[in-house]
Amino acid sequence: ACFGDDICKDGECKMNLQCPVGGTGKLLGDQVKNVTFEGAHALPLELHSMCGDTKAVWITLVAGWCTACTQLAPNFHNIHQQFIEEDVEWLLLVGDDGSYNPADWNYAKQYHASKGYPESWTYVADPGFNGIIDAIQILDAQGSLYLPAHLVIGPDMTIHFISDLETSEIDAMATLQSLL
């Protein structure tokens, strides 16, 4: 466990000079606060561990019960392929399993594999989407979360794109391109 504003990078505590752990807010243009997800082998993965290491972070939110998430997975793979040579960190965030229960890392691993996501697309569990909902304003005015959803975050953890019913993957790709 790291203290203060330090963040865990590759198992070591490092000074965090660019990204305030508490963030500056939850909206576009704000720096997202640090969120810890259930990463590989159920070990914690801090969002801020990517701070300053890449030009952008693309996060796709999915759930096992979401038929659109399954149907659109090939489109997401194509987006990934278009930017495969770029300095982008790809994060597949699985919040719920197929029965609307909070996902764990084993379910996220199975989901990632069953939908054909490439190994270069990291997967994490965020049980019930609780971490990401606490960090970024992704719920609509009625408190609903529409899936699949995409987020694009800059190298200093500034939120550049939050999908909603009026935006598309094309909008997210344009935002990503602007960061590269």
Solvent accessible surface area in square Angstrom, and as a share of the most:
residue,aa,sasa,rsa
1,A,130,1.01
2,C,33,0.20
3,F,166,0.69
4,G,70,0.67
5,D,85,0.44
6,D,53,0.28
7,I,2,0.01
8,C,48,0.29
9,K,34,0.14
10,D,148,0.76
11,G,68,0.65
12,E,103,0.46
13,C,70,0.42
14,K,85,0.36
15,M,144,0.64
16,N,19,0.10
17,L,147,0.73
18,Q,100,0.45
19,C,2,0.01
20,P,47,0.30
21,V,44,0.25
22,G,59,0.57
23,G,18,0.18
24,T,90,0.53
25,G,27,0.26
26,K,78,0.33
27,L,103,0.51
28,L,107,0.53
29,G,56,0.54
30,D,34,0.18
31,Q,30,0.13
32,V,0,0.00
33,K,64,0.27
34,N,29,0.15
35,V,10,0.06
36,T,76,0.44
37,F,5,0.02
38,E,46,0.21
39,G,2,0.02
40,A,60,0.46
41,H,137,0.61
42,A,56,0.43
43,L,115,0.57
44,P,100,0.63
45,L,46,0.23
46,E,35,0.15
47,L,0,0.00
48,H,0,0.00
49,S,19,0.12
50,M,15,0.07
51,C,10,0.06
52,G,42,0.41
53,D,92,0.48
54,T,14,0.08
55,K,95,0.40
56,A,0,0.00
57,V,0,0.00
58,W,2,0.01
59,I,0,0.00
60,T,0,0.00
61,L,0,0.00
62,V,0,0.00
63,A,0,0.00
64,G,24,0.23
65,W,80,0.28
66,C,8,0.05
67,T,99,0.58
68,A,35,0.27
69,C,0,0.00
70,T,60,0.35
71,Q,134,0.60
72,L,56,0.28
73,A,3,0.02
74,P,77,0.49
75,N,67,0.34
76,F,1,0.01
77,H,37,0.17
78,N,88,0.45
79,I,9,0.04
80,H,1,0.00
81,Q,106,0.47
82,Q,117,0.52
83,F,13,0.05
84,I,70,0.36
85,E,159,0.71
86,E,77,0.35
87,D,69,0.36
88,V,18,0.10
89,E,51,0.23
90,W,9,0.03
91,L,0,0.00
92,L,0,0.00
93,L,0,0.00
94,V,0,0.00
95,G,0,0.00
96,D,18,0.09
97,D,30,0.15
98,G,42,0.41
99,S,76,0.49
100,Y,148,0.56
101,N,76,0.39
102,P,85,0.54
103,A,2,0.02
104,D,68,0.35
105,W,19,0.07
106,N,103,0.53
107,Y,53,0.20
108,A,0,0.00
109,K,96,0.41
110,Q,96,0.43
111,Y,2,0.01
112,H,4,0.02
113,A,74,0.58
114,S,67,0.43
115,K,55,0.23
116,G,49,0.48
117,Y,10,0.04
118,P,42,0.26
119,E,155,0.69
120,S,65,0.42
121,W,0,0.00
122,T,49,0.28
123,Y,37,0.14
124,V,0,0.00
125,A,0,0.00
126,D,6,0.03
127,P,54,0.34
128,G,23,0.22
129,F,7,0.03
130,N,104,0.53
131,G,20,0.19
132,I,0,0.00
133,I,48,0.24
134,D,78,0.40
135,A,1,0.00
136,I,0,0.00
137,Q,79,0.35
138,I,18,0.09
139,L,49,0.24
140,D,47,0.25
141,A,103,0.80
142,Q,150,0.67
143,G,46,0.45
144,S,45,0.29
145,L,37,0.18
146,Y,100,0.38
147,L,24,0.12
148,P,23,0.14
149,A,5,0.04
150,H,2,0.01
151,L,0,0.00
152,V,0,0.00
153,I,0,0.00
154,G,0,0.00
155,P,51,0.32
156,D,50,0.26
157,M,0,0.00
158,T,21,0.12
159,I,1,0.00
160,H,72,0.32
161,F,14,0.06
162,I,27,0.14
163,S,19,0.13
164,D,81,0.42
165,L,130,0.65
166,E,160,0.72
167,T,47,0.27
168,S,46,0.30
169,E,41,0.19
170,I,131,0.66
171,D,60,0.31
172,A,0,0.00
173,M,37,0.16
174,A,64,0.49
175,T,27,0.16
176,L,0,0.00
177,Q,105,0.47
178,S,91,0.59
179,L,39,0.19
180,L,51,0.25
